[in-house]
Amino acid sequence: MEKPLQCATNESSGHVHRNRRSPSTKCAIADRGHAKKKFLAGFTVLGVVCTAALFKLGGGRWLAAATLYACGIIGYMAANIFYDALLVSVAQPREYDRVSSLGYGLGYLGGGGLFAFCVAMTIWPHTFGFQHAADVVRWSFLLAAIWWSLFTLPLLFRVTEVRATSTSDGILHVAQAGWRQFVQTFKEIRRLRVIGGFLLAYWLYIDGVNTVMRMAVNYAMSLGFSSQQLVAALLLTQLIGVPAAIGFGYLGERIGTRTAIMLGIAVYAAATIWASLMHSTWEFYAIAAVIGLVQGGVQSLSRALYARLIPKDKSGEFFGFYNMLGKFAAVIGPMLIGLTAVMFHDQRVSILSILILFILGGWILLRQPLHDVGANWSDREVRKHRFDA
């Protein structure tokens, strides 16, 4: 097993390397040319083709596999930017919490269902007509590619993209205008203190969320848990995440989006403390269940809250910055864990360092004057003030 600092550093530096190119310029061009769906389709094709191609690779071709994996990740991450940006096209501001949470809930259902099926094939390969579990892994890539492409089709055919203004400019003019708009948006984010403050808070607490997801396996293995137990915990998190993410959408409408996010952050902090004291198998599964209750809720409501803050006609490029910060998350957390493990020589103490991210992120989020822009209003307050901007 890798040393704590080496493991955390590899996770952190690898994450930076995968995300060092900013997607925000493409998003500005997409906004300018009203092409979010086209960009989403293009990057989805890239991800699907690369994922399907992994099915054809034989043993020992590690360089080709790494290249296809990296390109597939780029396609997935970039497509998600434009997917998030379409939230403003399919819902009114008062519906953002519910629609965003429903999207995450159905995502957990679809992804978790396919994951469970592939795990079942790996455990019982002969039942599904395979000779070895390694064959199942190859077929899992092909199934994921088919699943991904099929469930993208309803969005491409049924979702109508909001067109703020019409344009007949050529692609070169659109690209140039998109670059200028990107620069202007960056200046706007620096000037708009509420958006900038939210993005800083989001970057910190979502780094803690992503660190928990990425480092949980390493931490559990260091405590002696088996790979079968880890897979079972992942499935449990996915299963609970389906109704919990949807429920968080309704909770955000009732008590306010920011209040619901703060509740999720508090649960994450409590789960982190519990993990540092964990000794038995049942505690491991209980913590996985607790994480499943809030994981999708924090992610979906953060997206909904941000959608309320940004200009509707610039959702693509503003979500470019949002997703860029999200993809750069899980950088500080692994480094904190690694450095703390070296200092104290104790994995249980090192996991507590993630609390810094939750505390700072939550504190900054609480200090943002969101009520001034109506972003944190509950459903009851929306009806009272008829806020629909």
Beta strands, then each sheet from edge to edge (+ up, - down):
end
